[in-house]
Amino acid sequence: MTEKLIQLRVDDDVREKADEVFKHQGLTTQGALKIFLTHVANSGDSPFSKIFDSHQ
C-alpha cells in the first residue's frame, strides 16, 4: 500500500490542545488523524454528515 503525505496548518494553540487530548487517550495527533480518515474511508460516512446535510 502506498501512502500520501497530508499537510495542514492549524493554530499552535489548537495543535497543543489536541495533542494533550490525544495523549491522554494514548494517541498521537498523527495517529488520531489516521484513525479518523480510515474510519471515514471504511464507513463511507463522516461525523460532519449531519451538520452539512442539514444545510442542503
Summary of the structure (lengths in Angstrom):
residues: 56
radius of gyration: 13.7
end to end distance: 35.8
largest distance: 37.2
contacts: 87
relative contact order: 0.08
helix: 59%
strand: 0%
